[in-house]
Amino acid sequence: MKKILPIIAFFLFVVTPQIFAQTKVSGIVVDKSKQPIPFANVVFKNSSIGTVTNEDGRFYMESPNTYTTLVISSIGFSEKEITLTKSVNYNFTIELSEQQSLKEVVVYTGKTSKKNNPALDILRKIWEKKRKNGLYQFDQYQMEKYEKVEFDINSIDSAYKKQKIFKGMEFIFDHVDTSKVTGKTYLPIFVNEALVDVYGDNKIPKVKEITKANKTSGFEGNQQILSFIKDLYSDYNIYNNYIALFDKTFTSPLSTTGIDVYNYVLRDSAYIDKKWCYNIVFYPRRKNELTFKGDFWVNDTTFAIKKINMAVTKSANINWVKDIYVEQEFDVLSDSIFLLTKDYLMSDFAVNKKEKSKGVYGKRTTYYQNHKFNIEKPAKFYKEEVNFIDNEVYKKSDEYWEQNRFEKLTKDEEGVYKMLDTLQTVKAFKRLTDVVTILASGYINYEGFDFGPIFSTFGYNEVEGIRVQLGGRTYFGPNDPWRVQAFTAYGFDDNKFKYGFAGKWMIEKKNRIIISGGNRRDIEQLGASLTTTNDILARNFGSTAFFTTGSNGKLTDIGLTNAYIAMEPIKNLTFQTGVTYKTLESASPVFSLDYYTTMPTAENPAGVVKSKTVQSEFNIQATYTPNRRTIAYGVERSIANSPYTTFFVNYSQGYKGIIDSDFNYKKLEIYYKQPIIIGPLGRSNLILELGKTFGTVPLGLLSIVPGNQTFFTIDNTFSNLDYYEFITDTYATFQWNHDFNGRLFARIPFMRKLNWREFVGIKAAYGTVSDANRAINASGLVYVAPENPYWEYNAGIGNIFKVFRLDFSWRGNYLETVNTNRFTVKGSFGFYF
């Protein structure tokens, strides 16, 4: 036994360090005046593992292997090596000296040259061959995908653990870990795994994903969270000129426009997996632009990317996200085909970008394997399911996951699953998630019933005065096949109760055949939008705005009853038809909807006037929203992405005499919205609305060019118009709005740090009203139609304190109108990345 002990001791001495071998290092790189050196290169010697310091000169790196030397270099400085005496080395301060002699090395200081730069020669080869690399070179492809998404609370310290919010949940801190990217401690709060079969056809082009298994721990309501994540972490291709992340468009380091926004340096060359590769470092030429810093390894013959690491610069104009880190690895197939096998994306969500600020990590790790090529499938295979959910994919056993995961869970990760499952039973955690749910949805849920929306509880207008509203809806889950909702409201000035109720039921799931109906009696601001919907409980903001410019007493007492049937035979193409019965009457003594039923004559100069409009109407409409993604599979769905194209057409026909209906007429409405992403220049929205009413109708049934008398920006309205300023029966409106995403302000030195964003836009309206419709008008309101097209233009500043936007709008013509709004200022609040 005594002879064996030394052998065992030696075995443990040799093997144990290999089992637990790991190197971690962090610090700051400075010059001789102790100023940080941004975008310096930091690598483990004799490896391809490296990073680039951030704008504050700081870095963090780790590896499961043991390294003893760190190499630091930067343009214009001499290279320096640091000996690592321990496996964990934090808070180094590394000083670099300015380079004294160039020798045979070409040094670029500040902005690198666009001429005689070998890195740019390689970059041009990448552009030339990018369509011949990866999946692009095949007509069809198949592969298996494993995806793991995790959300973590980060920057866990002793003070954080003692907060009252965690009382009763202290056990969760047994699972704190350290990020391999930032070196910060974190605690997992949500984990999702998915196994997916991916099919693609580059000739069509189409991609279809079939989920085989899905597993979640951390929160209930998995589908909403997963849909949110799907939009938040949308797929991207580093070979594309622009990469969309968090509703922003970043310039890819491989972009053909990259030379204008990035500096490139050829740093090294080496064999990686038996392939000779060049290493190129890139970093932004200017601050505040949506760019990355990092490096990539590229093969010397195919010029395909072997590995790329990149992080968003902290000065980038993006809110609520402190860090974004992307890592992709490509493996070689058949000696020359480089295919993506690993994609890692980490984001650090935080209120601000200070180094010590706490937040939440969002991490997505994706692996690909078992590629197959040129197996053609019929076009109908790629047709999207309209409304399909396979609940079996959420019920796979632990044994199934152990056998089919691309990588096994570590013991720490297995412990996280157990911790999250236990967390669901803790009352304190349930209370916390309930608060988050209420703020996000606007409803308070109690045993299958939602009280709300809470944000509509109070309102104000000149007729009702202070308005109090209570309501609710049935809600058992996001996939409810039916829903009933109702509200009641009371105005303290008119002393009247209002009410509304509606219900809908999905009678067939595959094609989303839904029947709906309801009744409502309320006070409404007509003319606040042109294109109408049939949502019986919808109420525009102009009806209850607490603060308005000028009088908003032109309100209508509306009674509305409808019944509809809708279906979606093709994904994102919906048809709906039904009937509506409505009554319209002025709700204010300062406003009239009167019309002549008998025209004035010499014998009867007053004519016969009626104040109430009664109308029965048949309606059919179609809505097409390509590329829209939705949440859940029930009778109601939420939108999971933006922007997307919208095309809407509505045809209505009024029938006189049916249930005492007053008028015969036909009405056609068309709405078209097209978002356009213009790379680094931002995003535009084009909106076109067309409409015509055939027949003679009173004021309540005409089309009003929508004004905006609130102090807030409202989509699809004209900021310098009052309600009922322009009245039409034939109209065309056009709107163009553009968000530069801070591109212009980033070029102005003293404005860069503000991270403001600039907006511009123009709106125009054309319309006419027939002599017959003018003739029956007895309201006393003079009909003015914009036969000489009305227009206004605006410029705005957004991202003020991250949540506020100001729009300044100027009226282009019709300036002679009494009390005209030549210039207005509107504001809006919103949380945007």
SVG drawing of the C-alpha trace seen along z (x, -y; Angstrom):
<svg xmlns="http://www.w3.org/2000/svg" viewBox="-95 -84 109 86">
<polyline fill="none" stroke="black" stroke-width="0.4" points="0.0,0.0 2.9,-2.3 4.4,-1.8 1.1,-2.6 0.5,-5.9 3.4,-7.7 2.1,-6.5 -1.4,-7.7 0.0,-11.0 2.0,-11.4 -1.1,-10.5 -3.2,-13.1 -0.5,-15.7 -0.2,-15.1 -3.8,-14.4 -5.8,-16.8 -4.4,-20.0 -5.2,-18.6 -8.8,-17.8 -9.3,-21.3 -6.9,-23.1 -8.3,-26.6 -6.8,-30.0 -8.6,-33.3 -7.2,-36.7 -8.5,-40.3 -7.1,-43.8 -6.5,-47.1 -4.0,-48.1 -2.6,-51.6 0.1,-53.8 3.0,-55.5 0.7,-58.4 -1.7,-55.8 -4.4,-56.5 -6.4,-53.4 -5.5,-51.9 -8.7,-50.8 -8.8,-47.9 -5.5,-46.5 -4.9,-42.8 -4.7,-40.3 -3.9,-36.6 -2.7,-33.6 0.8,-32.8 0.9,-30.0 -2.9,-29.8 -5.7,-31.3 -7.6,-32.4 -7.6,-36.2 -9.7,-39.3 -9.7,-43.0 -9.8,-45.6 -12.9,-47.7 -13.0,-51.5 -11.8,-51.8 -8.8,-49.5 -10.3,-46.7 -10.4,-43.0 -11.3,-39.6 -10.3,-36.2 -10.6,-32.6 -9.8,-29.1 -10.3,-25.6 -6.6,-25.0 -3.6,-26.2 -1.5,-29.0 1.4,-30.7 2.1,-33.7 -0.1,-36.6 0.8,-38.6 -0.4,-42.2 0.0,-44.4 -1.5,-47.5 -0.9,-49.6 1.9,-52.1 3.1,-50.3 5.8,-47.6 4.5,-44.1 4.6,-42.9 4.5,-39.5 3.2,-38.9 4.0,-35.8 0.9,-34.2 2.0,-32.8 -1.5,-31.5 -4.4,-30.0 -6.6,-32.9 -5.1,-36.4 -7.4,-39.4 -7.0,-43.2 -3.7,-43.4 -2.5,-46.8 -0.4,-46.4 1.6,-49.4 2.7,-49.4 5.6,-51.5 5.4,-53.4 7.2,-51.7 10.6,-53.2 11.6,-51.6 9.4,-50.2 11.9,-47.7 10.0,-45.8 6.6,-46.1 4.1,-48.6 2.5,-50.4 -0.9,-52.1 -1.6,-54.8 -5.2,-55.8 -7.2,-55.2 -5.5,-52.5 -4.7,-53.3 -7.1,-52.3 -4.0,-51.8 -1.2,-49.3 -3.0,-47.5 -2.7,-43.7 -5.7,-43.2 -7.9,-44.9 -6.5,-42.8 -7.7,-39.7 -11.0,-41.4 -11.6,-41.9 -11.0,-38.2 -13.6,-37.4 -16.2,-39.5 -15.3,-37.9 -15.8,-34.4 -18.5,-34.7 -21.2,-33.3 -19.1,-30.2 -18.6,-29.5 -20.8,-27.7 -24.4,-26.7 -24.6,-29.1 -22.8,-26.7 -25.6,-24.0 -29.0,-24.0 -30.5,-22.4 -29.3,-21.6 -30.4,-19.8 -28.9,-19.8 -29.7,-19.2 -29.6,-22.2 -29.3,-22.3 -30.1,-25.6 -29.7,-26.6 -30.9,-30.0 -30.2,-31.2 -31.0,-34.4 -28.9,-35.2 -28.8,-37.9 -25.2,-39.2 -22.7,-41.0 -23.8,-39.0 -22.0,-40.2 -22.6,-39.9 -24.6,-43.1 -26.8,-41.9 -27.5,-38.6 -28.8,-40.4 -31.5,-42.3 -35.0,-41.8 -36.4,-40.8 -34.5,-37.5 -35.9,-36.5 -36.9,-32.9 -34.9,-32.3 -31.4,-32.4 -30.7,-28.8 -30.4,-30.1 -27.0,-31.7 -25.5,-28.2 -25.5,-28.2 -23.6,-31.4 -21.1,-31.0 -18.6,-33.2 -19.0,-34.5 -16.2,-33.4 -16.7,-36.7 -16.8,-39.3 -15.5,-37.6 -18.6,-38.7 -20.5,-36.4 -24.0,-35.4 -27.1,-33.4 -29.3,-31.6 -33.0,-32.4 -34.2,-30.9 -33.0,-28.0 -34.5,-26.7 -33.2,-23.9 -34.5,-23.0 -33.7,-20.3 -34.6,-21.3 -34.3,-19.8 -33.5,-22.6 -34.3,-22.3 -33.3,-25.0 -33.6,-25.5 -31.4,-28.3 -33.2,-28.2 -36.6,-29.2 -35.3,-30.5 -37.0,-29.0 -36.1,-27.7 -38.2,-25.4 -37.5,-24.4 -39.2,-21.5 -38.9,-21.4 -38.4,-17.9 -38.0,-18.7 -38.2,-21.8 -37.5,-22.1 -37.8,-25.1 -37.1,-25.9 -37.5,-29.2 -40.8,-30.8 -44.3,-29.8 -45.9,-31.0 -43.1,-29.4 -44.4,-30.4 -44.4,-34.1 -40.9,-34.1 -39.6,-31.9 -41.3,-34.0 -39.8,-37.1 -36.4,-35.5 -36.8,-34.3 -37.3,-38.0 -34.6,-39.3 -32.0,-36.8 -33.0,-36.6 -30.7,-34.6 -28.0,-36.6 -25.3,-35.9 -21.8,-37.5 -21.2,-37.5 -24.1,-39.9 -23.4,-43.6 -25.6,-44.3 -26.5,-42.3 -29.8,-43.0 -29.7,-42.7 -32.1,-44.1 -34.1,-46.0 -30.9,-47.8 -28.8,-47.4 -25.1,-46.9 -22.5,-47.0 -20.8,-43.6 -17.0,-43.6 -17.2,-41.6 -19.4,-44.2 -18.4,-45.6 -18.9,-49.0 -16.7,-47.9 -13.7,-49.9 -15.6,-53.1 -16.5,-52.3 -13.7,-49.9 -10.0,-49.8 -8.4,-46.5 -5.0,-45.1 -3.4,-41.8 -2.1,-40.6 -1.0,-37.0 -1.1,-33.7 -1.2,-30.1 -2.4,-26.6 -5.9,-26.0 -7.2,-22.5 -4.5,-21.9 -5.6,-24.9 -3.4,-27.9 -5.3,-31.0 -4.8,-34.7 -5.8,-36.6 -7.3,-40.1 -8.3,-42.5 -11.0,-45.1 -12.3,-48.0 -14.5,-51.1 -13.2,-54.2 -15.6,-56.4 -17.5,-56.3 -21.3,-56.0 -21.9,-54.1 -23.5,-50.6 -20.3,-48.7 -18.2,-45.9 -14.6,-45.3 -12.9,-41.9 -11.0,-39.6 -11.5,-36.8 -9.4,-33.9 -9.8,-33.3 -8.5,-30.5 -5.7,-31.4 -7.2,-29.6 -11.0,-29.6 -11.1,-32.8 -13.8,-31.3 -14.1,-32.4 -12.8,-29.8 -13.5,-31.7 -14.8,-35.1 -15.2,-36.9 -16.8,-40.3 -18.3,-42.6 -20.4,-45.7 -18.5,-48.9 -19.8,-50.5 -20.2,-53.8 -22.6,-52.3 -26.0,-54.0 -28.1,-51.3 -30.1,-51.4 -30.5,-48.9 -27.7,-46.7 -24.2,-47.1 -22.4,-44.4 -23.1,-42.2 -20.6,-39.4 -20.7,-37.1 -18.6,-34.1 -18.8,-31.8 -16.8,-28.7 -16.7,-27.0 -15.5,-23.4 -14.0,-22.1 -16.0,-19.5 -14.4,-17.6 -11.2,-19.7 -12.6,-22.9 -16.2,-23.5 -16.4,-25.7 -19.7,-25.2 -21.0,-27.0 -20.9,-24.6 -21.1,-26.8 -22.8,-30.2 -22.6,-31.9 -24.3,-35.2 -24.2,-36.9 -25.8,-40.2 -25.7,-42.1 -28.9,-44.0 -28.5,-46.9 -30.0,-50.3 -26.6,-52.0 -23.2,-51.1 -21.2,-51.7 -18.6,-49.0 -20.2,-48.0 -23.8,-48.2 -25.9,-45.1 -28.1,-43.6 -29.2,-40.4 -27.2,-38.2 -29.0,-36.8 -27.1,-33.9 -27.8,-31.8 -25.6,-28.9 -26.4,-27.0 -24.7,-23.9 -25.1,-22.4 -24.3,-18.9 -25.1,-16.1 -25.3,-18.2 -26.7,-16.8 -26.9,-18.5 -28.8,-18.6 -31.8,-16.5 -34.7,-18.4 -38.1,-18.5 -41.4,-19.7 -42.2,-23.4 -45.3,-22.6 -43.0,-21.1 -41.8,-24.6 -45.4,-26.0 -45.7,-27.5 -48.3,-26.1 -51.0,-28.7 -51.7,-27.6 -50.0,-24.4 -48.6,-23.4 -47.2,-20.0 -47.5,-19.7 -45.5,-16.4 -42.3,-18.3 -42.6,-19.8 -43.0,-16.5 -39.7,-14.7 -38.2,-12.8 -34.9,-13.5 -33.5,-10.3 -34.4,-11.6 -32.5,-14.8 -29.4,-12.9 -29.3,-10.8 -29.9,-13.6 -28.2,-16.8 -25.2,-17.8 -23.3,-18.4 -23.9,-17.0 -24.9,-19.2 -22.3,-19.9 -23.0,-19.1 -23.5,-22.8 -26.0,-23.0 -27.9,-20.0 -28.0,-21.7 -29.4,-24.9 -32.4,-22.9 -33.2,-21.6 -32.8,-25.0 -35.1,-26.6 -37.8,-23.9 -37.7,-24.4 -37.9,-28.2 -41.3,-27.8 -42.7,-26.7 -41.4,-29.7 -44.1,-32.3 -41.6,-35.2 -40.6,-34.3 -44.2,-33.9 -45.0,-37.4 -42.0,-38.8 -43.1,-37.2 -46.7,-38.4 -45.5,-42.0 -43.5,-41.7 -46.5,-40.1 -48.9,-42.9 -46.5,-45.6 -45.9,-43.9 -49.6,-42.9 -51.5,-45.7 -53.8,-43.0 -54.0,-41.5 -54.8,-37.8 -56.9,-35.9 -57.9,-32.3 -58.6,-32.5 -59.8,-36.2 -57.8,-39.3 -58.8,-42.6 -57.9,-45.6 -56.4,-47.0 -55.2,-49.0 -53.7,-51.7 -57.2,-52.7 -58.6,-53.1 -58.6,-56.9 -59.2,-59.3 -60.6,-62.8 -62.5,-64.6 -64.7,-67.7 -68.0,-65.7 -67.4,-63.1 -64.9,-65.1 -63.0,-62.6 -63.7,-59.1 -63.2,-56.0 -63.2,-52.6 -63.2,-49.0 -63.0,-45.9 -61.6,-42.5 -61.4,-39.4 -61.2,-35.6 -57.6,-34.4 -56.6,-30.8 -53.5,-30.9 -52.0,-32.2 -53.6,-29.3 -57.2,-29.9 -59.6,-28.9 -62.2,-31.5 -62.2,-34.8 -64.9,-37.1 -64.1,-40.7 -66.2,-43.6 -65.9,-47.0 -68.0,-49.7 -67.1,-53.3 -68.6,-56.4 -68.2,-60.1 -68.4,-62.5 -69.5,-65.5 -72.2,-63.8 -73.2,-61.4 -73.6,-58.5 -72.5,-54.9 -70.9,-53.4 -70.3,-49.8 -69.0,-47.3 -68.7,-43.5 -67.4,-41.2 -66.5,-37.5 -64.7,-35.4 -64.3,-31.7 -61.9,-29.8 -64.1,-27.0 -61.3,-25.5 -57.6,-25.7 -55.8,-24.7 -57.0,-27.7 -57.9,-29.9 -61.6,-30.1 -63.0,-32.6 -66.4,-33.9 -66.9,-37.0 -69.4,-39.6 -70.2,-42.3 -72.0,-45.4 -70.8,-48.8 -72.2,-52.1 -69.6,-54.8 -68.3,-58.3 -65.8,-58.3 -63.7,-60.8 -64.5,-60.0 -62.1,-61.2 -59.0,-60.2 -58.0,-57.6 -58.9,-57.0 -58.7,-53.2 -61.2,-51.7 -61.2,-48.3 -64.0,-46.1 -62.6,-45.7 -65.7,-46.7 -63.8,-47.6 -61.0,-49.6 -60.9,-53.2 -58.5,-55.8 -56.2,-57.9 -57.9,-61.2 -61.1,-60.2 -59.5,-60.2 -56.4,-62.4 -56.0,-64.4 -54.3,-67.3 -55.2,-68.7 -54.5,-71.7 -57.8,-73.6 -61.2,-72.2 -61.8,-68.5 -65.5,-68.6 -66.4,-67.2 -67.3,-63.8 -69.9,-61.3 -72.2,-59.1 -71.8,-55.8 -73.8,-52.6 -72.1,-49.7 -73.1,-46.0 -71.3,-43.6 -70.9,-39.9 -68.0,-38.6 -66.3,-35.4 -62.6,-35.4 -60.2,-32.8 -56.5,-32.5 -56.1,-30.0 -52.4,-31.1 -49.9,-32.2 -50.4,-35.9 -53.2,-36.3 -56.5,-36.8 -60.1,-37.3 -63.0,-38.6 -66.6,-39.3 -69.6,-40.3 -72.3,-42.8 -72.4,-46.0 -75.2,-48.0 -74.4,-51.4 -76.0,-54.6 -74.2,-58.0 -75.3,-61.1 -73.4,-64.2 -72.4,-63.9 -71.8,-67.6 -74.0,-70.8 -71.0,-72.5 -71.0,-69.9 -73.6,-68.6 -74.0,-65.6 -77.3,-66.9 -78.3,-66.2 -81.2,-66.9 -83.7,-64.2 -85.8,-66.7 -83.9,-69.5 -84.9,-73.1 -87.4,-74.5 -89.3,-77.8 -92.3,-76.3 -90.2,-74.7 -87.0,-76.8 -85.8,-74.9 -86.2,-71.5 -86.4,-68.4 -83.3,-67.7 -82.3,-64.5 -79.7,-64.4 -79.2,-60.7 -77.6,-58.4 -78.7,-54.8 -76.9,-52.5 -76.7,-48.8 -73.6,-47.7 -72.1,-44.6 -68.3,-44.4 -65.5,-42.2 -61.8,-42.8 -58.4,-41.2 -55.1,-41.7 -51.7,-40.5 -48.7,-40.8 -45.7,-38.9 -42.9,-38.0 -44.9,-38.8 -44.3,-36.4 -46.9,-35.9 -47.0,-34.6 -49.2,-31.7 -51.9,-29.7 -55.1,-30.7 -58.0,-33.0 -55.8,-36.0 -52.2,-36.4 -49.5,-39.0 -47.0,-40.3 -43.4,-39.0 -41.5,-41.1 -41.3,-44.4 -41.2,-45.9 -43.1,-44.0 -45.1,-44.9 -48.9,-45.4 -51.5,-45.5 -55.1,-46.0 -58.2,-46.4 -61.8,-46.9 -65.1,-47.0 -68.3,-48.1 -71.8,-48.5 -74.6,-50.2 -78.2,-49.1 -81.1,-51.5 -84.2,-50.2 -82.6,-47.3 -83.4,-47.8 -84.3,-51.4 -81.0,-52.0 -80.8,-55.5 -78.4,-55.2 -77.3,-53.2 -73.6,-53.5 -70.5,-51.7 -67.0,-52.3 -63.6,-51.1 -60.5,-51.6 -56.8,-50.6 -53.9,-50.8 -50.3,-49.9 -47.2,-50.2 -43.7,-49.3 -40.7,-49.5 -37.4,-49.9 -34.0,-49.2 -31.3,-51.4 -28.3,-49.8 -26.3,-52.3 -28.6,-55.2 -31.4,-53.9 -35.0,-52.8 -37.8,-54.4 -41.6,-53.8 -43.8,-54.5 -47.6,-54.6 -50.2,-55.0 -54.0,-55.2 -56.7,-55.4 -60.4,-55.5 -63.7,-56.4 -67.3,-56.5 -69.8,-55.9 -73.2,-57.5 -74.7,-60.3 -74.0,-60.1 -73.9,-62.5 -70.9,-63.8 -70.8,-60.8 -70.2,-58.4 -67.7,-60.5 -63.9,-60.2 -62.1,-62.7 -58.4,-63.5 -57.2,-62.6 -55.9,-65.4 -54.1,-65.3 -55.1,-67.7 -53.1,-65.9 -49.6,-66.8 -48.4,-63.3 -47.3,-61.9 -49.9,-59.5 -49.2,-57.3 -51.2,-57.9 -52.4,-61.4 -51.5,-64.9 -49.9,-66.8 -50.9,-70.3 -54.5,-69.5 -57.5,-69.8 -60.3,-67.2 -62.8,-67.7 -60.5,-70.3 -60.6,-68.4 -63.7,-66.3 -63.7,-64.0 -65.5,-61.2 -62.5,-60.5 -59.0,-60.7 -55.4,-59.7 -52.7,-60.3 -49.0,-59.6 -46.5,-59.5 -42.7,-59.1 -40.9,-58.8 -37.2,-58.1 -35.1,-57.2 -31.4,-57.9 -30.6,-55.9 -28.2,-58.7 -26.0,-58.4 -25.8,-62.2 -25.4,-63.2 -22.6,-60.7 -20.5,-62.9 -20.9,-65.9 -18.2,-65.7 -20.1,-67.5 -23.3,-65.6 -21.9,-62.0 -22.2,-61.3 -25.9,-62.3 -26.7,-59.3 -29.7,-61.3 -31.4,-60.0 -32.7,-62.1 -36.0,-61.7 -37.4,-63.4 -40.7,-63.0 -43.3,-64.4 -47.1,-63.9 -49.5,-64.8 -53.3,-64.5 -55.5,-65.0 -59.3,-64.7 -62.6,-65.8 -66.2,-65.9 -69.2,-65.7 -71.8,-68.4 -74.5,-65.9 -72.7,-65.3 -72.3,-69.0 -75.9,-69.6 -77.3,-67.3 -75.0,-68.8 -77.0,-70.5 -74.4,-70.3 -73.3,-73.9 -69.7,-72.7 -68.3,-74.0 -66.9,-71.1 -63.3,-71.8 -61.6,-69.2 -57.8,-69.3 -58.3,-69.5 -55.1,-71.4 -53.0,-68.7 -52.3,-69.6 -48.8,-68.8 -46.7,-69.1 -43.2,-68.2 -41.4,-67.3 -38.1,-66.8 -37.5,-65.1 -35.0,-64.2 -35.3,-60.8 -33.7,-58.9 -33.7,-61.8 -33.0,-60.2 -33.4,-57.0 -37.2,-57.1 -38.4,-60.5 -38.9,-61.8 -39.7,-65.4 -41.2,-66.0 -41.3,-69.5 -43.9,-69.8 -44.4,-72.6 -47.6,-73.2 -46.7,-73.4 -49.9,-75.2 -53.5,-76.2 -51.8,-78.8 -54.7,-81.3 -57.1,-79.2 -58.3,-80.9 -56.4,-79.7 -54.3,-77.4 -51.5,-75.4 -48.5,-76.5 -46.0,-74.9 -46.6,-72.2 -44.4,-70.2 -45.4,-66.7 -43.8,-64.2 -43.8,-60.5 -42.5,-58.0 -41.2,-54.5 -38.6,-51.9 -36.5,-51.1 -33.1,-49.5"/>
</svg>
